[in-house]
Amino acid sequence: MAYGILISLFFVAVVLIGSVIWQGLRQQGQTFHLLFSLIYGVTCFLGVPFSVLLAWQFGQPLPDTAASISALGAALGGYGLYWLGYQGANRIGGKAAYRSTALATKEVQLTACLLMLISTVALALFIGLNEGLLLFKLEKYSQIFSARVKGVPLKRFFYFFIPALLIFFWLKPSLKRWWWGLILGLGFGILSYLAVGGTRANIALVVALFLLLGWRFGYVAKKWLISSACLAVIAMFWLALWRYDLAVSGREAWFTFLYLTRDTFSPWQNFALILASEIDYQGLMPIVRDFYVYIPQAWWADRPDIVWNSANYFTKIVLGNQSGLAMSPTLLGSFYIMGGYPLMACGMLAVGAIIRAFDVVFERVEVLGKAYCLANLFNLVVLVREGADAFVSRWVFFSIVFVLAWQLAKWLGYLARKGGK
């Protein structure tokens, strides 16, 4: 009966969120509302049939039955609150007037060059500090979080290679530029994967972003988009096998595929585990604490060794996992850890307003604004998987670096014009 309820809730979610996405695509095309809906649906619901298969065929038990059903019910209710928040922001924002100022092409190009320079210099410094590529030096994946790894804050700068590519593409969209963006992005993503010891985010985001652009501009047909998505799932599985140094075959290979794919794309069970546990509500402090990683130890000698954000609270307190890894609590789980169901409800309404703000900026600004919004796709994934605290700190950091690069480009452009006179 429990499995029947879970599967029923899964199909209700697929129908509801799928219909929202389908109608939105027909009426509006690609929007951040639809992207968020897709990410949310995959994260909160896709793993349900994987969990049921693991339970039926391999005897891997589900979390507490009541908590599992509550998790899916809360996920459905949370999406409804998000939709209300988005529609409310849409009505308020629709009455306001917006004006976008066109930017000089050279200024935009220089911004892209600066972002690319930041990412490549950071990657080169990271490789130099660690004396090579960590994938070939570390024995276990968990060691990438150990004290052996130097220059960890530099990893946050690698991602700026992607918005640089997006800027160059949006300056003059073409099939040639689309291919160059995909090739260069994959090359940089693979190099960063080797450098840090197995983090797949940059590779996955490059593929996702350029497939979306390819679909938007007609470079990729729908059938190829679906085929590419299936290939991406298989590729992520093989990368995970390589990263964890697993040699599996036969029945064990199917078991490994099911649980790795579920945990990679849809860690929905983590939310169920949170609901089934005794939680000391953390308030909004996880959002503040997540900024600690940006404060150098030299500036704050007593900085805590463990950043007690919602992910670390879930991993170390709820799960009792002290390996150094941080498990994904999901967006709803992070809200619950901070303030239970009331904060979850308020938080999902706020998320709806945030996603509407992304749509407004993307619709009504020029090249830099479009690249900025698209590059935040990674932060939207972080929002749904890791939670509000991780999203806020990464979004603030990304926005500050992006704006500083833009302002520096404006200043250099001003000096160049002044010197020319």
N, C-alpha and C positions, 0 to 999 in steps of 0.2 A: 504493500500500500504506500509506503514511504517513497519507494522508487517511482510509483505511478504518479504521486503528487509532484515530485521533482520534475519528471518528464513533462507533465501537464503544464507546470509553470514555465518550463523551458520553451514549449511550443507557443504559449501565450505571449511570452517575451519576443520570440522570433516574429510572430505575426504582427504584434503592435509596433515594435521598433522597426521591423522590416517595412511595414506599410508607411511609417513616417519617412523613412529614407527614400522609398520608391516615389511617394508623392512629391517629396521635396526635390528629387532629381528631375521629375517631369516639369515642375513649376518654376524652380529657381536654379537648377543646375548644382554645381558643386558649391557648398557653403561649409563654414566651420561647424554650424549646427549639425549637418549631416555627418561630417567627419567625427565630431564628438559622439554622436549617436552610434556610429559604427564601432568606434573604439570602446565605448561603454558597453555595447551589446556583446562584443567579443570577450571583453575582460570579465564581465559579470555572468555571462550565460553560456558561452561556447564550451566551457569545460565540463558542463553538466553531463552530456552524454559520454564524455571520456571517463568521468568519475564512475558513472553507472556501469560502463563496460569493465572498468578495472575491478569493480566490486563483484560483478557477476562472473567474470571469466578468470580473474586472478585472485579473488578473495581479499582485495585491499579494501578495508572498511571505510565507509564515509564518516565524516565527523558526526557529532550528535545529531540525530534525526530531526528533532525539533529545531535545532539551531540551523541546520541546512535548509529546511523549509522556510524558516524566518529570514535567512539570508537572501533567498531568491525573492520572497515577498517584499522585503525591504528594498531590494534592487529595483523591482518593478515600481514600487511607490516612489523611490528616489528619482527614477526617470520621469515620473509624472510631475514631481515637484520641480525638477530641472526644466521641463517643458513649460510649466507655468511661469517660472522665472524668466525664461527666454522670451515668451510671448509678452510678458509685462514690460520687459526692457524694450522690446520691439515697438510697443505702442508709445512708450515715453520717448524713445529715440527717434521715432518716425516724425515727431512734431518739430524736432530741432533742425536748424539749418547748418550745413557743413560746407566748408570751402577748402579745396585742396590747392596748394601752391606748387606749380611745376618747378622741378629742380634742374639745374644745369647738368647736362650729360656727363661732363668731365668730373663734376663733383660726385655724381653717383658712381662713376667708374672708379674714382679714387677711393671712395668708401669701400667698394668691393675689394680693391687691391690691399687696403689696410687690414680688412678682416682676414683675407687670405694670408697676409704676412703674419698676423698674430697667430693663426692656427699652425702654420708651417714652422715658425720659430719655436712655438711651444712644443710641438712634436719633436723637433730636432733636439731641443734642450732635454726633454724627457728621455729620449733614447741615449743622449750623451751622459746624463746623470746616472742612468742604470746600466751603462756600458753595454748596450745592445738591446735586442728584442726579447722581452720577457717571456714570450710564448715558448722560446727555446731554452730558457734559463730556469724557469720555475717548474717544480715537480707537480704541484697541485694548483688548481684554480683558486682555492681559498687564499693562497699565498700572495695574490695580487693586492690583498688588503692588509698585508703584514708590514712590519717596520722595515723589511728588506727593500721595499719599493720606495724610491726617492722621487721627490718632485710630484707627489700625487695631485696637488692643486692645479698643476699644469694641464691635467686631463680635461678640465672644464673648458679650456680654450680650444681644444681640437675641433669642437663642433662648429666654430665660426667659418670653417672652410665651406660648409653647406650654404649658409646665407650668401656668401660671396658668389658661389655658382648660381644661386637663384637670381641675384641682382644682374649678373651678366646675361642670363637667359631673358629676364623680363625687359631688359633694355631694347632688345630686338628679337622677339620670339621667332624661332625657325627650327626646322628639323635638324639642321647641322649643329646649332647651338644646343639643342636638346641632347643629341648624341654625345657631344663633347662634355656637357655637364654630367651625364650619366657615367661616362668612362672615367673622367677625372675624379668624380666623387667616389666611385667604386675603388679606384686606385688608392686614394687617400684613406678611405675607410678600411681597406685590407691592410695597409701599412700601419694604421693606428691599432687595428685588431692584433697584429703581430707584436706591436710595441708594448701594449698594456697587458698582454697575456690572455686575451680571449673575450674582450667586451665587444658584442656584436651590434651595438646600437647604431653606430655611424654607417655601417653597411646597410642595415635594414632601413634606416631613414632615407638614405640616398635612393634606394630602389623605390620605396613607397612614394616619395615626393615626385620623382621623375616619371613614375607611372601615372600619378595623378595629373601631372602637367601634360603627359603624352595623351591621356584620355581627353583632357580639356581642349587641347588644340588639334585633336584628330590624328595624332601620330601613332596611337595604339588603339586597336579595335577592342571591343568588349571581350571577345573570346580570348584574345591574347592577354587581356588584363586578368581574367579568371585563371588562365593557364599559368601566368606569372605568379599569381598569389599561391597556387598549389605548389609550384616549384620553390617558392620562398619558404613555405612550411617545411618541405623536405630538406632544403638547404640549411635552415636553422637547426633542424634535427641533427644533421651530420656535423655541423659546426659544434653543437653541444656535445656530441659523442667525442669529437676530437678534443674539445676543451676539457672534458671530465676524464679523458683517457679511458673510455669504455669500449670493450670488445664484446659485442653481443651478437647472437644469432638465434634463429628459430623463434620459439615462443617467447623467450626472454627479449628478443628484439622488438616484438609487438608490444610487450609490456613496457619496455623502455620508451618506445615511440609514443605510447598513449600518455604516460605520466610526464615525460619531458615536454611534449607539445602542449598538454594542458597547463603545466606550470609556467611555460614560456609565454603563452598567449592569454590564458584565462585562469589566474590564481583565485578563482571564486571561493574555493574551500577555506582560504585564509580568513575571509570575512566570517564564515560560519564558525571557525575556531575562535575568533574574537568574541562572537556573540555567546559562545558556550563557556566562556572564561569569566572569572572575576576580574574586573578592570578598576584600577584606581584612575579616575578621570584626570587627565593632565591639563585641562584647560587649553588656552591658546599658546602655552609655552613651547610646545613642539615646533611651532612656526618660528618663534624667536631662536630656539636652540639650533634649528637647521642652518642658521647663518653663521654658526660658530666655525664651520669648516673654512670660511673665508678669512678668519682671523689668524695670522701667523703666530706660532708658538712664541716667537721672540717678542711679540707685542703683548702677549697674555701668558705669562709663565704658568699660571694656574688653570689654564684652559682644560676642561674635562677631556679625558682620553676617549670617552664614549659620548657621542652626541645623542642625547636622549630625545630623538624625534620619534614619530609614531612607528616607523619601520623598526628602529632598534628596540623600542619598548615591546613591540609585538614579537620580535625575534628572540630577544634575550629574557624577557619576563614571561610572556605568554607561552612561547614554545620551549624556553629553556635552552636555546641553541646558542652556544658560546664560540662557534667556529670562526667568527669574524665576518661571515656573510650577513647580509640584511635582506630578510624576506619581505615581499610586497604585502602590505596590509590592505591594499586597494583604497580607493577614494572613500567609500562608505566606512570601511574599517578605520581609517584615520580620523574621520569625523567622530565615530563612536568612541575611539580611545580618548579623544579630546573632550567630548561632552555628551556622549550617549545619543539617544534618538532626537532630543530637541536640537542639538547642534547639527545633527545629520540633516534634519529638515531645513533649517536655516541655511546650512551650507550648500545644499543642492539648489535652493532658490538663487543664492549668490552665484553659483557656477553658471546657471542659465544666463544671468546678466553679463558675466564675463565673456561667455561664448558669443553673445549678441554683440558685444563691443568689438570682438575680433572681426565679425562679419561686417560691421559698419566701417571699420578702418580699411579692410580689404576692398570693399566696394568703392570707397570714395577717395582713395589716395593713389599716388603714382607709384613708380617702380620700387623705391625704397620701402614704402609701406607694405606693398604686396609681398616683397621678399621677407620683410620682418615678420609678417603674419604667418606666411607659409613655413618659415624656419621655426616658428613656435609650435609646429606639429609635434616635435619631440617633447616639448613641455606639456602639451595636452596628453600625450601618452603617460608622462610622469604623473600628471594630475590624476588620471584614472587608475593607474597601477600603484603608485607609491603614496599618493595622498596629497592633501592641500598644503601641508607644511613643506614637502619637497618641491611642490610646484611653485610656491611663492618665492622661495629663496633662489631657485634656478631662473625663474622668470625675471626677477629683479636683477640678478647678475647679468643675464643675457641682455636685458634692455639697457643697462648702464654701459656695457662694453659696446653694444651696437650704436648707441647714441653718441658716445665719446668718439668712436671711429668716424661717424658722420660729421660731428662738429670739427674734428681735426681735419677732415677732408675739406670742409668749408673754409677753414682758416688757411690751409695750404693753397687752396684755389684763390683766396683773396690776396695772399702774398704774391702768387704768380701773376695775377692781373695787375697788381700794384707795381711789381717789378717790370712788367711789360711796358707800362706807361713811362 
